[in-house]
Amino acid sequence: MLKVWHKIVNIPIKQILMDTIVTRKNRKNKYLLLAVPVFLLAGYFVYSAVTKKRSLAVKKSEVIIKTVEKNYFEDFIILQAKVEPLNSMLLNVIEGGSIQEIFVGNGDFVKKGQPLARLYNPNTELGYVTQETSIIEQINNLNKAKLDLRNQELNMQKDLVAIDHDYQDAKNLYDLNEKLFKEEILSKNEWSKTQENFRFQKERKNIIQQSIKKEKQANLIQISQISQSQAIMYKSLDILRTNKKNFLVTAPLTGRLTSFEPVLGKNYASGESIGKIDVMQGYKLVAEVDEFYLQRVTAGQKGQVDYKGENVAVAVSKVIPEIKSGRFLVELIFKADKELALQQGLSFGVRLILSEKAKTLVLSKGRFNEETAGRWIFVVKGNTAERRDIKLGRENPLYYEVLGGLKEGEQVVTSGYADYKEIQILNFND
């Protein structure tokens, strides 16, 4: 044994290292085996977090729960309408100017033709005076022209009288000399002179008569044209003088004066409205309607108003489609058999019917629609409520029409969803 040990001891260290094989452990496989379970576990948690429905615990007393039911659905809207006179007329300034006098007050009952206010415009009045003077001068000139034509006719008549006298003298001399010539008392030379003079006077008379006839015809045409021009000028003068009276604003009809608030000294342009006159013979309702209903509101549609505890029928008489601030105007008339004791300015809630009653699946209105726009809702199942896609149709102040996603008898949460937008399940607790 000692010999063996001795042999071992005497072996060089280099030889020992060269002849011995050292085995090293593979740590890479060990790390891989540890990483796989960790990765799978992390993936499970991520998948669970993604696929798990988000829930929220709420008190059942804090939400409003309604039941989906089949009921008669009537498409109607509620309008707030004001009573206005059936007929009215705007009071416009015809001639612009500043208010000089005010004779009545807003709300007064006025009669047709009654003075309401007086305006003053010195430039316009001066223009009227100038125009009036010019028209009168033109009328006088036409009168003078007409008088000249008549004087011309008179002078021609005087000439005709003188010519006719000369013709008669020549004719008388002709008749006398003809007898004397036949009795051979008058010479042939004198007879020839008499014949020539008679021929001249006769032709002269005929020419003058034809000239006077043509002159009269021409004068008649000129006088007719002058008379027409004078008629137009007299009409213009009447209009001008009437316009001068337009500085005085009068009532165009009998009725109650409203929105009449002129200010002394304030300038008003021509055509500007300073008030309105309401004809106190019948009333109508005027309501503003959201532009959403523009295509659904038409003339003839019926409605109801509550008047002293009774339902009074009304109907749409006119739709004014002009949209202002997202709303348009609708006029309604009363269909009551008896006369109603109405007063301008009263307000009524009008129930305007857009379609007839029909039984269908309906859901009570609620604030949930503000956040969901009618696309989804929480459906109650025991102590939970789960989010579900739905489809809603028409609506009225009471119900939504259900077109899909819900069944009769199911209960849903209809209160506000401001805190539930990202939630899929509500857990109710007491």
Salt bridges, closest charged atoms under 4 A:
GLU74 OE1 - ARG351 NH2 2.80
ASP75 OD2 - ARG296 NH2 1.79
GLU101 OE1 - ARG118 NE 3.07
GLU132 OE2 - ARG241 NE 2.81
GLU132 OE1 - LYS244 NZ 3.52
ASP148 OD2 - LYS144 NZ 3.39
ASP164 OD1 - LYS205 NZ 2.70
ASP166 OD1 - HIS165 ND1 3.89
ASP166 OD2 - ARG204 NH1 3.30
ASP169 OD2 - HIS165 ND1 3.33
ASP175 OD2 - LYS171 NZ 3.38
GLU178 OE2 - LYS182 NZ 3.76
GLU196 OE2 - ARG199 NH2 2.30
GLU203 OE1 - ARG199 NH1 3.05
GLU288 OE1 - ARG327 NE 3.58
GLU310 OE1 - LYS338 NZ 3.74
GLU331 OE2 - LYS284 NZ 3.34
GLU386 OE2 - LYS53 NZ 2.73
GLU395 OE1 - LYS365 NZ 2.69
GLU401 OE1 - ARG394 NE 3.02
GLU410 OE1 - ARG388 NH1 3.05
